[in-house]
Amino acid sequence: MKLNGIPWGEVARLYRHHRPGPPDSWYGILDGLGLRAPGQHVVDLGTGPGSIALEFARRGAHVTGID
């Protein structure tokens, strides 16, 4: 989709490629703080490419991403 001449689909693909998301150890820190994903409801504000939202969903959370 182009908006004002910008190919947003390509921009999103490049963003995802160059911003892969946090390392697994980051999720371990969150787990230690009580953010254990199975069954929890998580809101990812400023979700960007969605890497954090996708990982929480993969770990069993109910996720809403808002960008």
NUROVO-434665 format. One record per atom (N, C-alpha, C): residue number from 1; residue in three letters; atom name; x, y, z negated. Coordinates in Angstrom, 2 decimals. Layout:
<atoms>
ATOM   k   r  a       x       y       z
ATOM NUM ALA CA       X       Y       Z
...
</atoms>
This chain:
<atoms>
ATOM   k   r  a       x       y       z
ATOM   1 MET  N    0.85   -1.17    0.00
ATOM   1 MET CA    0.00    0.00    0.00
ATOM   1 MET  C    0.90    1.24    0.00
ATOM   2 LYS  N    0.57    2.17    0.84
ATOM   2 LYS CA    1.31    3.44    0.87
ATOM   2 LYS  C    0.42    4.54    0.34
ATOM   3 LEU  N    0.99    5.35   -0.51
ATOM   3 LEU CA    0.31    6.52   -1.05
ATOM   3 LEU  C    1.30    7.68   -0.92
ATOM   4 ASN  N    0.90    8.70   -0.22
ATOM   4 ASN CA    1.79    9.83    0.06
ATOM   4 ASN  C    3.08    9.37    0.74
ATOM   5 GLY  N    2.96    8.34    1.58
ATOM   5 GLY CA    4.11    7.84    2.33
ATOM   5 GLY  C    5.03    6.92    1.55
ATOM   6 ILE  N    4.71    6.61    0.30
ATOM   6 ILE CA    5.57    5.76   -0.53
ATOM   6 ILE  C    5.03    4.33   -0.50
ATOM   7 PRO  N    5.86    3.35   -0.10
ATOM   7 PRO CA    5.41    1.95   -0.06
ATOM   7 PRO  C    5.47    1.32   -1.46
ATOM   8 TRP  N    4.41    1.47   -2.24
ATOM   8 TRP CA    4.44    1.06   -3.65
ATOM   8 TRP  C    4.68   -0.42   -3.85
ATOM   9 GLY  N    4.23   -1.26   -2.93
ATOM   9 GLY CA    4.52   -2.69   -3.05
ATOM   9 GLY  C    6.01   -2.97   -3.02
ATOM  10 GLU  N    6.73   -2.30   -2.14
ATOM  10 GLU CA    8.18   -2.46   -2.06
ATOM  10 GLU  C    8.86   -1.87   -3.29
ATOM  11 VAL  N    8.39   -0.74   -3.76
ATOM  11 VAL CA    8.96   -0.13   -4.96
ATOM  11 VAL  C    8.80   -1.08   -6.15
ATOM  12 ALA  N    7.63   -1.68   -6.29
ATOM  12 ALA CA    7.39   -2.61   -7.40
ATOM  12 ALA  C    8.30   -3.83   -7.30
ATOM  13 ARG  N    8.49   -4.35   -6.10
ATOM  13 ARG CA    9.36   -5.51   -5.91
ATOM  13 ARG  C   10.80   -5.17   -6.31
ATOM  14 LEU  N   11.29   -4.03   -5.87
ATOM  14 LEU CA   12.66   -3.61   -6.20
ATOM  14 LEU  C   12.81   -3.35   -7.70
ATOM  15 TYR  N   11.81   -2.74   -8.31
ATOM  15 TYR CA   11.85   -2.46   -9.75
ATOM  15 TYR  C   11.95   -3.76  -10.52
ATOM  16 ARG  N   11.13   -4.74  -10.15
ATOM  16 ARG CA   11.14   -6.04  -10.82
ATOM  16 ARG  C   12.50   -6.72  -10.66
ATOM  17 HIS  N   13.09   -6.59   -9.49
ATOM  17 HIS CA   14.38   -7.21   -9.22
ATOM  17 HIS  C   15.49   -6.60  -10.08
ATOM  18 HIS  N   15.48   -5.29  -10.23
ATOM  18 HIS CA   16.56   -4.60  -10.93
ATOM  18 HIS  C   16.29   -4.41  -12.42
ATOM  19 ARG  N   15.07   -4.71  -12.88
ATOM  19 ARG CA   14.73   -4.61  -14.30
ATOM  19 ARG  C   14.12   -5.93  -14.75
ATOM  20 PRO  N   14.95   -6.95  -14.98
ATOM  20 PRO CA   14.43   -8.29  -15.25
ATOM  20 PRO  C   13.75   -8.48  -16.60
ATOM  21 GLY  N   13.87   -7.53  -17.50
ATOM  21 GLY CA   13.24   -7.66  -18.81
ATOM  21 GLY  C   14.26   -8.01  -19.88
ATOM  22 PRO  N   13.82   -8.04  -21.12
ATOM  22 PRO CA   14.74   -8.28  -22.23
ATOM  22 PRO  C   15.19   -9.74  -22.29
ATOM  23 PRO  N   16.34   -9.99  -22.95
ATOM  23 PRO CA   16.82  -11.37  -23.10
ATOM  23 PRO  C   15.95  -12.14  -24.08
ATOM  24 ASP  N   16.06  -13.47  -24.04
ATOM  24 ASP CA   15.28  -14.31  -24.95
ATOM  24 ASP  C   15.51  -13.96  -26.42
ATOM  25 SER  N   16.73  -13.52  -26.76
ATOM  25 SER CA   17.02  -13.18  -28.16
ATOM  25 SER  C   16.11  -12.06  -28.67
ATOM  26 TRP  N   15.67  -11.18  -27.78
ATOM  26 TRP CA   14.76  -10.09  -28.16
ATOM  26 TRP  C   13.44  -10.64  -28.67
ATOM  27 TYR  N   12.95  -11.69  -28.01
ATOM  27 TYR CA   11.70  -12.31  -28.45
ATOM  27 TYR  C   11.90  -13.02  -29.79
ATOM  28 GLY  N   13.10  -13.52  -30.04
ATOM  28 GLY CA   13.40  -14.12  -31.33
ATOM  28 GLY  C   13.34  -13.09  -32.45
ATOM  29 ILE  N   13.81  -11.88  -32.17
ATOM  29 ILE CA   13.73  -10.79  -33.16
ATOM  29 ILE  C   12.26  -10.46  -33.44
ATOM  30 LEU  N   11.46  -10.35  -32.39
ATOM  30 LEU CA   10.04  -10.07  -32.58
ATOM  30 LEU  C    9.34  -11.18  -33.35
ATOM  31 ASP  N    9.73  -12.41  -33.08
ATOM  31 ASP CA    9.17  -13.55  -33.81
ATOM  31 ASP  C    9.47  -13.42  -35.30
ATOM  32 GLY  N   10.70  -13.00  -35.62
ATOM  32 GLY CA   11.08  -12.80  -37.01
ATOM  32 GLY  C   10.30  -11.68  -37.70
ATOM  33 LEU  N    9.76  -10.76  -36.90
ATOM  33 LEU CA    8.94   -9.67  -37.43
ATOM  33 LEU  C    7.46  -10.04  -37.51
ATOM  34 GLY  N    7.14  -11.27  -37.17
ATOM  34 GLY CA    5.75  -11.72  -37.27
ATOM  34 GLY  C    4.98  -11.68  -35.97
ATOM  35 LEU  N    5.63  -11.34  -34.87
ATOM  35 LEU CA    4.96  -11.32  -33.58
ATOM  35 LEU  C    5.13  -12.68  -32.91
ATOM  36 ARG  N    4.49  -13.66  -33.50
ATOM  36 ARG CA    4.52  -15.02  -32.94
ATOM  36 ARG  C    3.36  -15.13  -31.97
ATOM  37 ALA  N    3.64  -15.36  -30.74
ATOM  37 ALA CA    2.68  -15.21  -29.66
ATOM  37 ALA  C    1.45  -16.13  -29.66
ATOM  38 PRO  N    1.53  -17.39  -30.01
ATOM  38 PRO CA    0.37  -18.26  -29.82
ATOM  38 PRO  C   -0.91  -17.72  -30.48
ATOM  39 GLY  N   -1.88  -17.40  -29.64
ATOM  39 GLY CA   -3.18  -16.94  -30.11
ATOM  39 GLY  C   -3.27  -15.46  -30.47
ATOM  40 GLN  N   -2.14  -14.77  -30.57
ATOM  40 GLN CA   -2.19  -13.36  -30.92
ATOM  40 GLN  C   -2.66  -12.52  -29.75
ATOM  41 HIS  N   -3.22  -11.37  -30.06
ATOM  41 HIS CA   -3.61  -10.40  -29.04
ATOM  41 HIS  C   -2.52   -9.34  -28.97
ATOM  42 VAL  N   -1.98   -9.14  -27.77
ATOM  42 VAL CA   -0.86   -8.23  -27.57
ATOM  42 VAL  C   -1.25   -7.20  -26.52
ATOM  43 VAL  N   -0.94   -5.92  -26.80
ATOM  43 VAL CA   -1.12   -4.86  -25.81
ATOM  43 VAL  C    0.27   -4.37  -25.42
ATOM  44 ASP  N    0.57   -4.43  -24.13
ATOM  44 ASP CA    1.84   -3.95  -23.61
ATOM  44 ASP  C    1.60   -2.60  -22.97
ATOM  45 LEU  N    1.98   -1.53  -23.67
ATOM  45 LEU CA    1.79   -0.17  -23.15
ATOM  45 LEU  C    2.98    0.22  -22.28
ATOM  46 GLY  N    2.72    0.75  -21.12
ATOM  46 GLY CA    3.80    1.07  -20.18
ATOM  46 GLY  C    4.42   -0.20  -19.64
ATOM  47 THR  N    3.59   -1.11  -19.20
ATOM  47 THR CA    4.02   -2.46  -18.85
ATOM  47 THR  C    4.99   -2.56  -17.68
ATOM  48 GLY  N    5.06   -1.54  -16.84
ATOM  48 GLY CA    6.02   -1.59  -15.72
ATOM  48 GLY  C    5.81   -2.81  -14.86
ATOM  49 PRO  N    6.87   -3.61  -14.65
ATOM  49 PRO CA    6.71   -4.80  -13.81
ATOM  49 PRO  C    6.00   -5.95  -14.53
ATOM  50 GLY  N    5.72   -5.79  -15.81
ATOM  50 GLY CA    4.97   -6.80  -16.54
ATOM  50 GLY  C    5.79   -7.93  -17.12
ATOM  51 SER  N    7.11   -7.81  -17.14
ATOM  51 SER CA    7.94   -8.92  -17.61
ATOM  51 SER  C    7.67   -9.26  -19.08
ATOM  52 ILE  N    7.46   -8.27  -19.92
ATOM  52 ILE CA    7.18   -8.55  -21.33
ATOM  52 ILE  C    5.79   -9.15  -21.49
ATOM  53 ALA  N    4.81   -8.57  -20.81
ATOM  53 ALA CA    3.44   -9.11  -20.86
ATOM  53 ALA  C    3.41  -10.55  -20.38
ATOM  54 LEU  N    4.10  -10.83  -19.29
ATOM  54 LEU CA    4.12  -12.19  -18.75
ATOM  54 LEU  C    4.77  -13.17  -19.71
ATOM  55 GLU  N    5.85  -12.75  -20.35
ATOM  55 GLU CA    6.53  -13.64  -21.29
ATOM  55 GLU  C    5.66  -13.93  -22.52
ATOM  56 PHE  N    4.98  -12.90  -23.05
ATOM  56 PHE CA    4.07  -13.15  -24.17
ATOM  56 PHE  C    2.94  -14.07  -23.76
ATOM  57 ALA  N    2.41  -13.90  -22.56
ATOM  57 ALA CA    1.36  -14.79  -22.07
ATOM  57 ALA  C    1.89  -16.22  -21.94
ATOM  58 ARG  N    3.10  -16.36  -21.43
ATOM  58 ARG CA    3.70  -17.68  -21.29
ATOM  58 ARG  C    3.85  -18.35  -22.66
ATOM  59 ARG  N    4.06  -17.54  -23.69
ATOM  59 ARG CA    4.22  -18.07  -25.05
ATOM  59 ARG  C    2.89  -18.27  -25.77
ATOM  60 GLY  N    1.77  -17.99  -25.07
ATOM  60 GLY CA    0.45  -18.29  -25.63
ATOM  60 GLY  C   -0.34  -17.14  -26.15
ATOM  61 ALA  N    0.12  -15.91  -25.96
ATOM  61 ALA CA   -0.63  -14.74  -26.44
ATOM  61 ALA  C   -1.72  -14.36  -25.44
ATOM  62 HIS  N   -2.70  -13.63  -25.93
ATOM  62 HIS CA   -3.73  -13.00  -25.09
ATOM  62 HIS  C   -3.23  -11.60  -24.85
ATOM  63 VAL  N   -2.89  -11.27  -23.59
ATOM  63 VAL CA   -2.16  -10.04  -23.29
ATOM  63 VAL  C   -2.99   -9.09  -22.43
ATOM  64 THR  N   -2.94   -7.80  -22.79
ATOM  64 THR CA   -3.46   -6.73  -21.96
ATOM  64 THR  C   -2.30   -5.80  -21.67
ATOM  65 GLY  N   -2.03   -5.56  -20.39
ATOM  65 GLY CA   -0.96   -4.65  -19.99
ATOM  65 GLY  C   -1.55   -3.38  -19.41
ATOM  66 ILE  N   -1.08   -2.24  -19.88
ATOM  66 ILE CA   -1.56   -0.94  -19.41
ATOM  66 ILE  C   -0.34   -0.12  -18.99
ATOM  67 ASP  N   -0.38    0.38  -17.76
ATOM  67 ASP CA    0.75    1.16  -17.28
ATOM  67 ASP  C    0.32    2.58  -16.99
</atoms>
